[in-house]
Amino acid sequence: MISINSLSTNKKSSLEKFAKSGYLMKGIVYLLIGILATMTAFGLGGEVSGKTGIFQFILEQPFGRILLGIVSLGLFGYTAWRWTQAFINPENDKDDTQNKFRRIGFFISGISYGSVATYAAKMVIQGGSSSSGGGRTTAVSQILEIPAGEIIIGILALFIFGKGVYDIWKGISNKHMNKISDLGFKTKEVVRRAGQVGYISRGIVLLVGGYITARAAIESNASKAGGTEGAFEFMFSSVNAWLVGLIALGLAFYGLFMIIKAKEFYIH
């Protein structure tokens, strides 16, 4: 395991830039997802979208290809940061069992965001959605076709569910404020509350996402799976739209917190 202390100041600065660009673009994507889903819930227009749906939304705006290209580059930066967390240990965490599992999670997260960034880049090149698909349903369908595919999807569901529990705990315990530089008391309290609401809301969405992914594995039916978009669609069909709207608004707060984190993030 490489220690961050063994790296030069220039390399630390480069890692910070990767992280900051990644947090910024991730924040923008979640902010848009949350805003559009909130508008849908409260009857103000909008639409329920996952990451790939938001990419199409960005692409349809003026200078859409340029904007989506920037988003794609930022998400590649976030991918690089996640793999840095997995292999270089920038936070100088202890090399114990708990943190080994965390680094495995970082590696898996890097794969996930790397695939999302690649899909966005393909949309920039092709000028629209790939005919081969890029959503989780397509990926699940392909995995279910291989031997032990249901088991693989079941493990993925457990990971998503566990991430949801972790995000809720992170929001409740205020762990989301780690790596945020000093702010004024009032500003820091607002940022803390926004992040708290955001992480808890995202955790709920992930719990639902884990459930519908597990259902896809049990029923061996890829159409039952879905990412953020699938989770919101399931909630809209199962609970009061206003409650879903509050969760969606919380997801927008999560995106806002990521944008703030992009500005305040630092590496010792």
C-alpha positions as semicolon CSV with decimal commas, in nm:
position;residue;x (nm);y (nm);z (nm)
1;M;0,000;0,000;0,000
2;I;0,146;0,335;-0,109
3;S;0,125;0,614;0,149
4;I;0,019;0,964;0,047
5;N;0,311;1,096;0,254
6;S;0,552;0,937;0,006
7;L;0,414;1,144;-0,282
8;S;0,544;1,483;-0,392
9;T;0,352;1,805;-0,339
10;N;0,278;1,824;-0,712
11;K;0,130;1,474;-0,713
12;K;-0,084;1,556;-0,409
13;S;-0,205;1,866;-0,591
14;S;-0,295;1,657;-0,896
15;L;-0,488;1,413;-0,679
16;E;-0,680;1,701;-0,523
17;K;-0,771;1,830;-0,869
18;F;-0,899;1,484;-0,969
19;A;-1,107;1,465;-0,651
20;K;-1,241;1,821;-0,679
21;S;-1,344;1,783;-1,045
22;G;-1,507;1,451;-0,966
23;Y;-1,703;1,579;-0,667
24;L;-1,816;1,881;-0,871
25;M;-1,950;1,680;-1,166
26;K;-2,103;1,415;-0,941
27;G;-2,274;1,696;-0,751
28;I;-2,413;1,855;-1,067
29;V;-2,553;1,521;-1,186
30;Y;-2,724;1,447;-0,853
31;L;-2,849;1,804;-0,822
32;L;-3,021;1,774;-1,162
33;I;-3,162;1,429;-1,080
34;G;-3,301;1,559;-0,752
35;I;-3,449;1,878;-0,898
36;L;-3,623;1,703;-1,189
37;A;-3,759;1,424;-0,966
38;T;-3,882;1,684;-0,714
39;M;-4,062;1,874;-0,990
40;T;-4,227;1,551;-1,103
41;A;-4,341;1,464;-0,750
42;F;-4,496;1,806;-0,692
43;G;-4,658;1,826;-1,036
44;L;-4,427;2,099;-1,167
45;G;-4,310;1,918;-1,478
46;G;-3,967;1,759;-1,481
47;E;-3,903;1,390;-1,520
48;V;-3,766;1,096;-1,325
49;S;-3,416;1,027;-1,455
50;G;-3,107;0,835;-1,359
51;K;-2,755;0,933;-1,454
52;T;-2,792;0,831;-1,820
53;G;-3,120;1,023;-1,846
54;I;-2,952;1,333;-1,707
55;F;-2,676;1,294;-1,965
56;Q;-2,940;1,307;-2,240
57;F;-3,091;1,615;-2,072
58;I;-2,751;1,787;-2,069
59;L;-2,684;1,686;-2,430
60;E;-3,009;1,854;-2,544
61;Q;-2,908;2,191;-2,394
62;P;-2,722;2,461;-2,592
63;F;-2,358;2,353;-2,631
64;G;-2,473;2,018;-2,491
65;R;-2,186;1,814;-2,633
66;I;-1,929;2,045;-2,478
67;L;-2,109;2,044;-2,143
68;L;-2,148;1,665;-2,141
69;G;-1,784;1,627;-2,242
70;I;-1,683;1,833;-1,937
71;V;-1,909;1,620;-1,716
72;S;-1,756;1,303;-1,859
73;L;-1,401;1,425;-1,791
74;G;-1,499;1,519;-1,435
75;L;-1,649;1,174;-1,374
76;F;-1,331;1,013;-1,506
77;G;-1,154;1,230;-1,249
78;Y;-1,384;1,094;-0,978
79;T;-1,308;0,740;-1,099
80;A;-0,935;0,812;-1,069
81;W;-0,990;0,949;-0,718
82;R;-1,184;0,641;-0,607
83;W;-0,907;0,414;-0,731
84;T;-0,655;0,639;-0,557
85;Q;-0,849;0,583;-0,235
86;A;-0,843;0,210;-0,303
87;F;-0,471;0,175;-0,378
88;I;-0,282;0,478;-0,241
89;N;-0,474;0,541;0,083
90;P;-0,471;0,925;0,068
91;E;-0,645;0,957;0,407
92;N;-0,370;0,750;0,574
93;D;-0,625;0,508;0,718
94;K;-0,510;0,219;0,931
95;D;-0,451;-0,100;0,736
96;D;-0,713;-0,290;0,935
97;T;-1,001;-0,513;0,823
98;Q;-1,262;-0,236;0,828
99;N;-1,059;-0,006;0,605
100;K;-0,966;-0,291;0,371
101;F;-1,337;-0,342;0,309
102;R;-1,375;0,036;0,258
103;R;-1,103;0,029;-0,005
104;I;-1,275;-0,261;-0,182
105;G;-1,585;-0,042;-0,185
106;F;-1,383;0,246;-0,332
107;F;-1,256;0,016;-0,607
108;I;-1,608;-0,102;-0,694
109;S;-1,730;0,258;-0,689
110;G;-1,451;0,345;-0,931
111;I;-1,565;0,073;-1,169
112;S;-1,923;0,199;-1,146
113;Y;-1,838;0,565;-1,212
114;G;-1,586;0,466;-1,477
115;S;-1,860;0,290;-1,671
116;V;-2,090;0,591;-1,626
117;A;-1,818;0,829;-1,746
118;T;-1,748;0,604;-2,046
119;Y;-2,118;0,601;-2,136
120;A;-2,128;0,981;-2,118
121;A;-1,822;1,000;-2,344
122;K;-1,990;0,768;-2,597
123;M;-2,295;0,993;-2,598
124;V;-2,072;1,292;-2,672
125;I;-1,911;1,110;-2,964
126;Q;-2,234;0,965;-3,103
127;G;-2,453;1,266;-3,028
128;G;-2,709;1,065;-2,831
129;S;-2,782;0,746;-2,640
130;S;-2,599;0,435;-2,747
131;S;-2,820;0,181;-2,921
132;S;-2,657;-0,087;-2,710
133;G;-2,794;0,076;-2,396
134;G;-2,614;0,202;-2,093
135;G;-2,857;0,160;-1,808
136;R;-2,836;-0,084;-1,523
137;T;-3,116;-0,293;-1,676
138;T;-2,901;-0,369;-1,979
139;A;-2,600;-0,459;-1,763
140;V;-2,810;-0,682;-1,537
141;S;-2,960;-0,853;-1,841
142;Q;-2,613;-0,936;-1,972
143;I;-2,495;-1,066;-1,635
144;L;-2,804;-1,284;-1,589
145;E;-2,717;-1,462;-1,914
146;I;-2,389;-1,597;-1,776
147;P;-2,353;-1,894;-1,535
148;A;-2,418;-1,794;-1,173
149;G;-2,547;-1,459;-1,298
150;E;-2,821;-1,450;-1,035
151;I;-2,559;-1,490;-0,761
152;I;-2,350;-1,206;-0,902
153;I;-2,654;-0,976;-0,917
154;G;-2,748;-1,085;-0,563
155;I;-2,402;-0,986;-0,438
156;L;-2,436;-0,654;-0,622
157;A;-2,772;-0,600;-0,450
158;L;-2,613;-0,662;-0,110
159;F;-2,339;-0,411;-0,191
160;I;-2,594;-0,146;-0,295
161;F;-2,802;-0,213;0,015
162;G;-2,494;-0,194;0,237
163;K;-2,392;0,134;0,072
164;G;-2,737;0,270;0,149
165;V;-2,706;0,179;0,516
166;Y;-2,356;0,330;0,524
167;D;-2,475;0,658;0,368
168;I;-2,757;0,691;0,621
169;W;-2,512;0,624;0,906
170;K;-2,265;0,870;0,755
171;G;-2,530;1,143;0,749
172;I;-2,656;1,075;1,101
173;S;-2,304;1,056;1,250
174;N;-2,181;1,369;1,063
175;K;-1,895;1,169;0,910
176;H;-1,976;1,343;0,583
177;M;-1,799;1,653;0,719
178;N;-1,460;1,481;0,711
179;K;-1,219;1,649;0,470
180;I;-1,418;1,973;0,472
181;S;-1,188;2,266;0,551
182;D;-1,273;2,516;0,823
183;L;-1,579;2,729;0,756
184;G;-1,755;2,996;0,957
185;F;-1,982;2,847;1,224
186;K;-2,311;2,945;1,057
187;T;-2,191;2,840;0,711
188;K;-2,056;2,510;0,841
189;E;-2,385;2,435;1,017
190;V;-2,583;2,496;0,696
191;V;-2,340;2,278;0,499
192;R;-2,361;2,006;0,765
193;R;-2,741;2,004;0,758
194;A;-2,751;1,998;0,378
195;G;-2,508;1,705;0,371
196;Q;-2,697;1,525;0,646
197;V;-3,028;1,547;0,460
198;G;-2,852;1,458;0,136
199;Y;-2,673;1,149;0,261
200;I;-2,983;1,014;0,437
201;S;-3,194;1,069;0,125
202;R;-2,935;0,906;-0,100
203;G;-2,914;0,617;0,147
204;I;-3,291;0,564;0,118
205;V;-3,269;0,567;-0,263
206;L;-2,986;0,312;-0,247
207;L;-3,184;0,088;-0,011
208;V;-3,468;0,084;-0,260
209;G;-3,219;0,028;-0,543
210;G;-3,071;-0,267;-0,353
211;Y;-3,417;-0,414;-0,303
212;I;-3,521;-0,395;-0,669
213;T;-3,181;-0,533;-0,777
214;A;-3,223;-0,827;-0,537
215;R;-3,571;-0,883;-0,679
216;A;-3,420;-0,896;-1,029
217;A;-3,175;-1,163;-0,909
218;I;-3,443;-1,372;-0,734
219;E;-3,683;-1,356;-1,029
220;S;-3,400;-1,369;-1,288
221;N;-3,569;-1,074;-1,458
222;A;-3,354;-0,779;-1,563
223;S;-3,658;-0,557;-1,614
224;K;-3,706;-0,556;-1,235
225;A;-3,365;-0,391;-1,188
226;G;-3,285;-0,023;-1,210
227;G;-3,056;0,245;-1,077
228;T;-3,168;0,580;-0,934
229;E;-3,442;0,609;-1,196
230;G;-3,575;0,262;-1,117
231;A;-3,570;0,335;-0,744
232;F;-3,775;0,653;-0,790
233;E;-4,021;0,480;-1,022
234;F;-4,069;0,206;-0,761
235;M;-4,124;0,464;-0,486
236;F;-4,372;0,660;-0,697
237;S;-4,575;0,342;-0,743
238;S;-4,554;0,241;-0,376
239;V;-4,570;0,551;-0,153
240;N;-4,715;0,902;-0,150
241;A;-4,572;1,126;-0,423
242;W;-4,509;1,407;-0,174
243;L;-4,291;1,178;0,037
244;V;-4,098;1,080;-0,275
245;G;-4,067;1,450;-0,352
246;L;-3,905;1,514;-0,015
247;I;-3,657;1,231;-0,077
248;A;-3,585;1,372;-0,424
249;L;-3,531;1,718;-0,274
250;G;-3,290;1,557;-0,030
251;L;-3,102;1,406;-0,325
252;A;-3,069;1,756;-0,468
253;F;-2,918;1,860;-0,133
254;Y;-2,673;1,571;-0,170
255;G;-2,569;1,710;-0,507
256;L;-2,533;2,057;-0,357
257;F;-2,316;1,917;-0,079
258;M;-2,090;1,745;-0,335
259;I;-2,049;2,077;-0,515
260;I;-1,951;2,247;-0,188
261;K;-1,716;1,958;-0,110
262;A;-1,548;2,012;-0,447
263;K;-1,451;2,361;-0,331
264;E;-1,356;2,277;0,027
265;F;-1,192;1,935;-0,016
266;Y;-0,826;1,902;0,072
267;I;-0,555;1,640;0,128
268;H;-0,318;1,676;0,421
